[in-house]
Amino acid sequence: MKVGLHIADFTYPGGSPQLADDLTRVVVAAEEAGFARISVMDHLWQIPAVGPAEHDMLEAYTTLGFIAARTSRVELVAWVTAVTYRHPGMLAKLVSTLDVLSKGRAWLGLGAAWNGDEAAGLGLPFPGTAERFERLEETLQICLQMWSESEAPYEGQHYQLGRTLNVPQPLRRPPILIGGGGERKTLRLVARYAQACNLFAGTDLEHKLDVLRRHCAAEGRDYDDIEKTVLVQLDPGEHGEHIDALIAQLEGFARLGFAEAHAWWPEVWRTERLKLLGREVLPAAAALGA
């Protein structure tokens, strides 16, 4: 099992004047510790689960480009891109650019968006739920077309592209991760389009995987071809007092078939916890397989 790092908080003790240096320190430590991926949220205000809206928040794709320049191995992903915040043609170009400049490390993380407050506050489009899911499927189709040999027009209900030219192409077609556990729409789109899904740690994980398995059968997709990831808080504690519990939690995820635990915890800027996880938890996770 792999472990990824989700950076959800950019409010560090040094404030914005030191943020570039602090973030560099975090991502370098994560790569050296053996984390497989680094992700950032696609939010423009901080979300309530992490802190008040007024806390520091960086734009996702600018930040991923910054991280790409300071690392060499970790994969890079917005966890997950809000589908209505960028036109699909621009999004495909952003991810392609990130992939080329990171030498093939970019993923496309994508979801239907949920934060209506930040969208309204900054004047971003935020249609109703049904339309956001329609736009999500069209965005997936457009990105896949732009990452192919086709330059043909795209005519959808919500998006029309006259020529889907995308040069340079990504070094590899970026794998697609769709975030969310919606049983009727989200997991169906995973089965139809994605290389990975993301679920939130909870008591319903086995049920969600069963739903995904049924969607795969309906789509003629091999369930085992989809990487299962779980977003979870993995805080080792001040002195590693939670290490055994974390390893037991990862063992449970592995038994369900999860290939990656994507981890976040408070005060990620305290890199001693990153190093502790690298020494004590990541080797145990690697021994679990997928």
Secondary structure, 3 states (H helix, E strand, C coil): CEEEEEECCCCCCCCHHHHHHHHHHHHHHHHHHCCCEEEECCCCCCCCCCCCCCCCCCCHHHHHHHHHHHCCCCEEEECCEEHHHCCHHHHHHHHHHHHHHCCCCECEEEECCCCHHHHHHHCCCCCCHHHHHHHHHHHHHHHHHHCCCCCCCEECCCCEECCCCCCCCCCCCCCEEEECCCCCCHHHHHHHHCCEEEEECCCCHHHHHHHHHHHHHHHCCCHHHCEEEEEEECCCCCCCCCHHHHHHHHHHHHHHCCCEEEEECCCCCCHHHHHHHHHHCHHHHHCCCC
